[in-house]
Amino acid sequence: MKRGLFLLLSFLCALSLRAAVQFQKVEYKQGDTVCEGLLVYDDQFPGKRPGILVAHQWKGLTDYEKMRGEMLAQLGYVALCVDVYGKGVRADNPTDAAALAGKYKGDRKLLRARITAALEFLRSNERVNAKQIAAIGYCFGGTTVLELARSGADVAGVVSFHGGLSTPNPADAKNIKGKILACHGADDPYVPADEVLAFEKEMRDAKVDWQLSAYGNAVHSFTQKEAGNDNSKGQAYNEKADLRSWREMKAFLEEVLR
């Protein structure tokens, strides 16, 4: 009896140690460019699960996206932190980050191709339900996932956190198949009121199922603690907006991926 109990406890202990969030560096290609992303999942969840793309801010894939991927994995999703810039291409200062982000913002065809390559890689993963995929993105990543939707990609929904809302091709909104949630800092100087209004018109004209949440007293980068707390700089962390937007995202994902 004691031996049986010991074996049972040993098995449960081993199982609890094994069941944890896993982080796997993965490579995939867009054309001749090798991209290095991060696949994140919790191995305590059995079977195929919904997949979530996590598109990075302007510096490229960092520990910030890894943290968000882990949070999504703990909710039962398989997250792919994508690499838009290509393997080894990262920025460690605002000047280089602006140049990298500007390259892809100026070439929406290339931007769409890079995020689509990540989508197809995630869709093919053995842990992912290929019919249940959504995408979220931060700052530059918010622009990226909106462009993914405008491309006509087969995704259930996309969420932009303090991302740029403009596009050179607003008519492409007619291609959007999934639902849209834009989480916006109401005082964001980088996404001014006229850009928000143009986005709203774009969504209405295309008859998209869309939502826009504007958080009072929040500026750009409101989900990123490393942005500091000085709103006068145009970008700053806002705890209330961060928590509220994450709650809205969770409800949105539950709706579109059910």
Secondary structure, 3 states (H helix, E strand, C coil): CHHHHHHHHHHHHHHHHHCCEEEEEEEEEECCEEEEEEEEEECCCCCCEEEEEEECCCCCCCHHHHHHHHHHHHCCCEEEECCCCCCCCCCCCHHHHHHHHHHHHCCHHHHHHHHHHHHHHHHCCCCEEEEEEEEEEECHHHHHHHHHHHCCCCCCEEEEECCCCCCCCHHHHHHCCCEEEEEEECCCCCCCHHHHHHHHHHHHHCCCCEEEEEECCCCECCCCHHHCCCHHHCECCCHHHHHHHHHHHHHHHHHHCC
